Amino acid sequence: MSGRRVLAAIALLGMVSPATLAELSHRYNFKIAPQSLSSALIQFSEQADVQVVGRAESYANLKTDGVSGELTAREALRNLIGNNPLLVEEVTERSVRIVAAPSHGSSEPKSSTSATTSAPAPSGPAQTMTSDPPPVLQLEEVVVTAQKRAERLIDTPQSVTVLSSADITRLGAVQLRDFATSVPGLTLATAGAGFNQVTLRGVTTGINLSSTVGMYVDDVAFGSSTAFAHGSMLGLDVGLFDIDRIEVLRGPQGTLYGASTIGGLIKYVTKLPDTHNFIGEARAGVSSTQHGGINYDVSGAVNLPLASDQAALRISAYQSHDGGFIDNVANGRNDVNRSNIHGGRADFLWTPTAALSIRLVGFLQDISRNGQATADYALTGATDFGALDQHRGFAEPFEQHFRLASGTVTYDFEVARLTSITSYQSTKTDNFYDLSAAYVPVLNSLPVFGGPYSAVGDPAIDSTDKFIQEIRLESAKGTPLEWLIGGFYTHEASNDRQSFTLADLAGLPKPNNLFATDNPSSFKEYAAFGDLTYHLTQRLDLAGGLRYAHNQQVFTQNGSGLFSGSLPSRESSDSVLTYLANVRYRFTDDATGYLRYATGYRPGGPNAVANDPVTGRPTAPPNFHADRLRSYEAGFKSQFADRRYALDVDAYYIDWSDIQIFTNFNGFSFNGNAGKASIRGSELTLTALPARGLRLTGAFAYQDAHLDEAAPDLGGANGERLPNVPRFTAAVTSDYEIVSGGLRPTVGATLRYVTRRMASFDQSLANPQYTLPAYALLDLRAGVTVHTITAQLYIHNVMDRLGQLSANTGYGPYAQVAIVQPRTVGITLSMSY
């Protein structure tokens, strides 16, 4: 049917009737420019083959901002409607009806067969209208890219938590620590901004040799893949402004995402440039922390459409300052953990045709911190110096510089979609460790060490340059057999430089003749992957995936001093095959059950092996092996009661073998493998809209993680709990919004609870045991939105609980304990235009 004939039909009959129809959940590549809503609906029907029924007077003289990109028919229609006073009723899976929204005083329409949906506000300016339509009481539809293709969260056959930009704003989150405790099954070991070890589902030995959780910016993996550049402790701490959403994928992701994702991954999805609308966003905030300093953050973004709706440039910048709250009583410095994070992103999108998309992104971020965000506690838990105090002979500054450039090219052949992702990144981290408590007594015990010393420090410089090329081809949706195949290549060049900094009894520098080392390493990985999904029926799917990866590593140690020396370069290689299989059953469009089996691994590598000076024999094997993980998961996701309530529950069992560890033998440190562990657990997320404006969310996790056999090199006994893994966590959130004229006041609260954890293993000599007590935190907030301006007042940690996040016990007689931010009172102001 031609456009003119459809226009005539819409004028006379109010109906668009394409020849063939498709399900509203199918995805299409839409390109509909801003125009009258009537004309846009014609194009929507022709591009999606969806029947639209309605009366012409319902949308006469209304405008739309259009829609562009790959969306489901349902999402595209909601964006087209925008803020116009209309409701969309899904008559069947193949047709919709558009009706005028009821006035504020009228009752809601009722229908036993249709699902009434509301349209979210478009990214551009709202259309001219006398008043906003009343919001429909229904949960929003969430789309994720967990399986490297866009799909509804409720259809994804694995455990995923999504934090939207609105969720981030409600939490007042500026960096990783601010949202970590709100995600079920996620734990964080930290020493301050930029120095983070992230764990999902308890897959950790306390101090990980290399990362167990992958960190991604869009489709680009961050950081080192090896054990030689401290990548496990440098989890990406990206500024959270201009982030569209954060996807947290639990369980091994070995087939689609590769090595070092045995626990899962965190993906920061940035906002895509809009080729149609000029958009501006800004935010500013200031707060004060009890026992500490003043904090502030400022950020802004602008979206510029270019080239007749075919291109756009989005530019954003942000800066945040944390005033700190930890004092160093050894040198009399207060708030030593004060820090700054600043960065920016330039994102260019060009869509010269409906099939071709080119996206170029440049991203940089710098973090600086004056000291560690840890206090020194006795191993008994006593606060010998004070609950927020440390005793460090040297200051411990931290600097990190991250640069990323990436290009993504997508071409839609209609029967398949080709995607190429090319990226280059560089990361340099300067981190100073004070080792005085551990080394001063030892070095002062014998004259041969050149003492006496008052302080010993370790300035560590880690750098990684990383190139990644990924290419994948995926079939069109809607066929009985869907597939995705791809190839992956990465090359990393890393270096780890460490040495001693020594001070005499007067605090003056002394020459270092004891320890200095420079350790360059390289890593290459080649991988091929693919998965198949077979739709046995409209409800039942079977899927499977494979990934074959081969990596090559080279490690060299160039050392000098009494405690170090040079060793010849050593090489290693690994070839690993990982698997994925799942069964998914859609009971209804809003209820999905699944069974999932997945495997993962971390690459092994060469050891820096010295010979024992007494026996002349090597102190360790020449290589350490890849560790393996198998996961079994069952889950159920559902929305019910007209999509006002949602349930997401899962249970899993994890079998972890050949666990990678860092250990020592007769005073010689090396990388190795030790033992087996198993983890049983469950996650539960409940969401409810019990009344208009009221939203309730509860997120809970249970984890039982323990060794399945004794691991003497870890100091762990058979059945002993894995470190820093709470048995139970909970985060309960409540928000209430009142729509009154042009004002939208809001109030909200978040309560978080974490049970007791152990910081190490009972018999560990290198890292003595320490108990992290349970803690609970309460946050309160209140705000108001007037047109496009929102102000929010908040109190984080209302009761000023000094909860203990993690502890490192490897630096002498005291545990270095990370403390949650004390009571913080602040205000934020944000606007969009």
NORHUQUI-V95392 format. One line per field, one symbol per residue. ss: DSSP state (h for helix, s for strand, l for the rest). A space follows every 50 residues. Layout:
ss=???
//
This chain:
ss=llhhhhhhhhhhllssllllllllllssssssllsshhhhhhhhhhhhll sssslhhhllllssllsssssshhhhhhhhhllllsssssssllssssss llllllllllllllssslllllllllllllllllllllllllssllllll sshhhllllssssshhhhhhhlllllhhhhlllllsssssssllssssss llllllllllllsssssllsslllllllllhhhsllllllllssssssss lllllllllllllsssssssllllllllsssssssssssllllsssssss ssssssllllssssssssssssllllssllllslllllssssssssssss lllllssssssssssssssllllsssssllllllllllsslllllllsss sssssssssssslllssssssssssssssssssslhhhhhhhhlllhhhl llllssssssssssssssssssssslllllsssssssssssssssssssl ssslllllsslllllssssssssssssssssssssllllsssssssssss ssssssssssllllllssssssssssssssssssssssllssssssssss ssllssllllsllllllsllllssllssssssssssssssllllssssss sssssssllssssssllssssssllssssssssssssssssllsssssss ssssssslllsllllsllllsllllllsssssssssssssllssssssss ssssllssllllllllllllssllssssssssssssllssssssssllll lllssssslllllssssssllllsssssssssl
//
